[in-house]
Amino acid sequence: MAKLIAIVVLEIYYKLLMAAGVLPDVFKGKKPDDFVGECIVINALPITKDQLQVCRVNVNIYVPNLEQDRLVEGEIKKDRSQPNFPRLKELTIQVDDLFEDYDTDEYSIRVEDEYMIENDGFAEHYNNIRTVFRNINI
């Protein structure tokens, strides 16, 4: 494959995720401000320009928390919702399986690590899967 730029790497990930068919909405770059519900957001970090191009790509899986009552103290609402661990697990396994050892004649993708993060102020959590994309620039 010829030299790539980060935007093309995002397009490759997007197409792979869309082809998987069982995942929620997928966005490149960021989640729309008014979006509510499950989604996946992919972001590419800088890509090297060497003969072996390397780009780390974050695949963030957003899942709304399980509903619980909100405590109200005066004007302050406290979120008592809890992460939806079963759904985060299900989607993370799907994405992890897709990118675990993805090899083509043109490029490869490997999962580097993953961890769960609370999305402050949104009553949701997301699992961040960091991957490494490698391309031979010939």
C-alpha positions, 0 to 999 in steps of 0.5 A: 500500500502506498503512503497513508495519512491519518484520515485514510486510516480512520476510513479503513477502521470505519469501513471495517467496523461498518462491515462487522454489522452488529455494532452501534453507530460509528463516528470518525473524530468525535461524537455529535454533541446531541447524540444519545445512546450507544456509539463507537468513536474512532480517533487516529493519533499522528502517523509516522512517515517512515517506510514502516508507517505506524499510527495508534488509533483509539476505538471508544465504545460509549454505552449509557449507564443503567438507569437509576433514580437521581438524588436531588439536594437543593438544586444539585442533581447527583447521578447514581446510575451505574455502568452497563457492564454487560453491554460494554463487555459485549461490544468490547469483545466484538471490537477486540475480536475484530482488531486483535490480529487483523492482517492483510497484504497491505497493513496490519492492526493489533490491539495494544490495550483497553480500559473503561472510563467514566464520561463525566457529566454524561451518565455514560461510560466508555471503553477505550481500545487502543490499537496500532495500525502498521503500513509498509510505505513502498 
